[in-house]
Amino acid sequence: MSRSSQPLIAIIPALPKPPDSLPADARNYANQLVKALEDYIRLQTGTPLLRGSGLFLPGLPTSEYGLPPDMVFSNNGVLTLVRANAAVVTGSAAVSALGHVTTHT
């Protein structure tokens, strides 16, 4: 799948949480209100709710090489965000008394 045909995911900013200085009942009410507003925004924008104990993302790149900043890839099973101006290591080298060994992935 080319990058231009990949669906874009809208990231909805989180609404502010009520301060801890509020009484417990008011804080609980405000938390429920914030959650209801976030759910409503997600429903209106078509953004799926990601809830549950697992997430299946097939076809993720396994390296950040060639990806623009803010894209994600699978780093040995860990969802990782590509950072701007970060070095990409694509191989390794070792030197011993027997000689040189270089591998490229």
C-alpha positions in Angstrom: 0.0 0.0 0.0 1.5 3.3 -1.0 1.7 6.2 1.5 -0.7 8.3 -0.5 -3.4 5.6 -0.3 -3.1 5.0 3.5 -6.0 6.4 5.5 -5.2 9.3 7.7 -6.1 9.1 11.4 -7.4 12.3 13.0 -5.9 12.9 16.4 -8.4 14.7 18.6 -6.7 16.8 21.3 -7.6 15.8 24.9 -9.9 18.1 26.8 -8.5 19.5 30.0 -9.1 17.5 33.2 -10.6 19.1 36.2 -8.1 20.3 38.9 -7.6 18.2 42.0 -8.6 21.1 44.2 -12.2 20.6 43.3 -14.4 18.6 45.8 -14.6 14.9 44.9 -18.2 15.1 43.7 -17.6 18.1 41.4 -14.4 16.5 40.1 -16.2 13.2 39.3 -19.0 15.2 37.5 -16.5 17.2 35.5 -14.6 14.0 34.5 -17.8 12.4 33.3 -18.6 15.6 31.4 -15.2 15.6 29.7 -15.5 12.0 28.8 -19.0 12.6 27.3 -17.7 15.5 25.3 -14.7 13.5 24.0 -17.0 10.7 22.9 -19.4 13.1 21.2 -16.5 14.7 19.3 -15.2 11.3 18.2 -18.7 10.3 17.0 -19.1 13.5 15.0 -15.6 13.3 13.4 -15.8 9.5 12.7 -12.7 8.9 14.8 -12.9 5.4 16.2 -12.6 4.8 19.9 -9.6 2.7 20.7 -10.6 0.8 23.8 -9.7 -2.6 24.9 -6.8 -4.8 25.9 -5.1 -5.0 22.5 -4.7 -3.4 19.2 -4.0 -5.2 15.9 -2.2 -3.1 13.3 -1.2 -5.3 10.4 1.2 -4.1 7.7 3.1 -1.6 9.8 6.6 -0.8 8.6 9.3 -2.5 10.7 11.8 0.3 10.3 11.7 4.1 10.4 14.0 4.2 7.3 12.2 6.4 4.7 9.3 7.4 6.9 8.5 11.0 7.5 8.4 12.4 11.1 5.3 11.6 13.1 4.6 8.3 11.3 4.6 5.0 13.3 6.4 1.7 12.8 6.8 -1.6 14.7 10.1 -1.7 16.5 10.2 -5.4 17.6 6.5 -5.3 18.5 6.6 -1.9 20.1 4.7 0.9 18.4 7.2 3.7 17.8 6.9 7.2 16.5 9.4 8.5 14.0 11.2 11.5 15.5 12.4 14.4 13.4 16.2 14.8 13.2 16.9 11.3 14.7 19.6 9.0 13.4 18.5 5.8 11.7 20.9 2.9 12.3 20.4 0.2 9.6 23.3 -2.1 10.2 26.1 -3.0 12.6 29.7 -3.9 12.6 32.1 -5.8 14.9 35.9 -6.1 15.0 37.8 -9.0 16.6 41.3 -10.5 16.5 40.0 -12.8 13.7 38.9 -10.0 11.4 36.1 -7.6 10.5 32.4 -8.6 10.2 29.7 -6.1 8.9 26.0 -6.9 8.6 23.3 -4.9 6.9 19.6 -5.3 7.4 
